[in-house]
Amino acid sequence: MLLDDILACMVASSNMISIEPSGGTNSFKPEVYEIWDEVKRTMDIQLSVVNHISGYDKMNAFIREYEVLLYVLPDTSTALVAIVPALANRGLIDVEMERARQKIQQIMEEIEKGA
């Protein structure tokens, strides 16, 4: 299944990107570079809110002609983040991002049990 509309995807925490693609931001699609500073500031602000106010599940922000989607991991100030064109078909993206978030949660739970 191709998700060509996803221009960048990462797991991010408040004030820092905790996990980047293996190639760093170099593996992002070129469109992302022109808005990267704005995306990073937006993620920092939104994740700071998540850090101080619990109960957020999903957040999004529009930057120029792009949308930043944040799928918050429960009880954390961390989110699975995707950058997509503002007019992207969100149906498939939402389904796949939710599956990825659940898988990340599952891995985190397994790590906690093993610790």
C-alpha positions as CSV (number, residue, x, y, z in Angstrom):
1,M,0.0,0.0,0.0
2,L,1.5,3.3,-1.1
3,L,1.2,6.4,1.0
4,D,2.8,8.8,-1.4
5,D,1.1,11.8,0.2
6,I,3.2,11.5,3.3
7,L,6.1,13.9,2.8
8,A,7.7,13.2,6.2
9,C,7.0,11.0,9.2
10,M,8.7,10.8,12.6
11,V,8.2,10.3,16.3
12,A,8.7,13.6,18.1
13,S,8.7,14.8,21.7
14,S,8.4,18.2,23.2
15,N,11.4,20.4,22.2
16,M,13.2,17.7,20.3
17,I,12.8,15.1,17.6
18,S,13.4,11.9,19.4
19,I,13.4,9.6,16.4
20,E,14.2,10.7,12.8
21,P,14.2,8.5,9.7
22,S,17.4,6.6,9.3
23,G,18.7,9.1,6.8
24,G,17.8,12.0,9.1
25,T,15.8,14.8,7.6
26,N,17.6,14.1,4.3
27,S,15.1,11.3,3.7
28,F,12.2,13.8,3.8
29,K,10.6,14.7,0.5
30,P,12.0,18.0,-0.9
31,E,8.8,20.0,-0.2
32,V,9.4,19.6,3.5
33,Y,12.6,21.6,3.6
34,E,11.0,24.9,2.7
35,I,8.7,24.7,5.7
36,W,10.8,22.7,8.2
37,D,11.6,25.5,10.6
38,E,7.9,26.4,10.8
39,V,7.0,22.7,11.3
40,K,9.5,22.2,14.1
41,R,8.2,25.3,15.9
42,T,4.6,24.2,15.5
43,M,5.4,20.7,16.8
44,D,7.2,22.2,19.8
45,I,4.2,24.4,20.6
46,Q,1.6,21.6,20.2
47,L,3.7,19.0,22.1
48,S,4.2,21.5,24.9
49,V,0.4,21.9,25.2
50,V,0.1,18.1,25.3
51,N,2.8,18.0,28.0
52,H,0.7,20.4,30.2
53,I,-2.8,19.4,29.4
54,S,-3.7,15.7,29.2
55,G,-6.4,14.2,27.1
56,Y,-5.3,15.1,23.6
57,D,-5.5,12.3,21.1
58,K,-4.8,14.0,17.7
59,M,-3.8,17.5,16.7
60,N,-3.2,19.1,13.4
61,A,-1.8,22.4,12.1
62,F,-1.9,23.9,8.6
63,I,1.3,25.5,7.4
64,R,1.0,27.1,4.0
65,E,-0.3,24.3,1.7
66,Y,0.7,21.5,4.1
67,E,-0.8,19.9,7.1
68,V,1.1,18.6,10.1
69,L,-0.7,15.6,11.8
70,L,0.2,14.7,15.3
71,Y,-1.1,11.4,16.8
72,V,-0.3,11.7,20.5
73,L,1.0,8.6,22.4
74,P,-1.1,8.2,25.6
75,D,0.3,9.6,28.8
76,T,3.3,11.2,27.0
77,S,4.3,14.5,25.4
78,T,5.3,12.4,22.3
79,A,3.5,12.0,19.0
80,L,3.7,10.2,15.7
81,V,3.9,13.1,13.2
82,A,3.2,13.2,9.5
83,I,3.5,16.1,7.1
84,V,1.1,15.9,4.2
85,P,-0.2,18.2,1.5
86,A,-3.3,20.1,2.9
87,L,-5.5,18.6,0.2
88,A,-4.3,15.0,0.7
89,N,-6.9,12.2,1.1
90,R,-6.9,11.8,4.8
91,G,-8.8,8.5,5.0
92,L,-6.0,6.1,4.2
93,I,-3.5,8.3,6.0
94,D,-5.6,8.3,9.2
95,V,-6.0,4.6,9.2
96,E,-2.3,3.9,8.6
97,M,-1.1,6.5,11.2
98,E,-3.5,5.0,13.8
99,R,-2.1,1.5,13.1
100,A,1.4,2.9,13.5
101,R,0.5,4.6,16.7
102,Q,-1.0,1.4,18.1
103,K,2.2,-0.5,17.1
104,I,4.4,2.1,18.8
105,Q,2.3,1.9,22.0
106,Q,2.5,-1.9,21.9
107,I,6.4,-1.7,21.6
108,M,6.5,0.8,24.5
109,E,4.4,-1.4,26.7
110,E,6.6,-4.4,25.9
111,I,9.7,-2.4,26.8
112,E,8.2,-1.3,30.1
113,K,7.3,-4.9,31.0
114,G,10.9,-6.0,30.3
115,A,12.4,-3.1,32.3
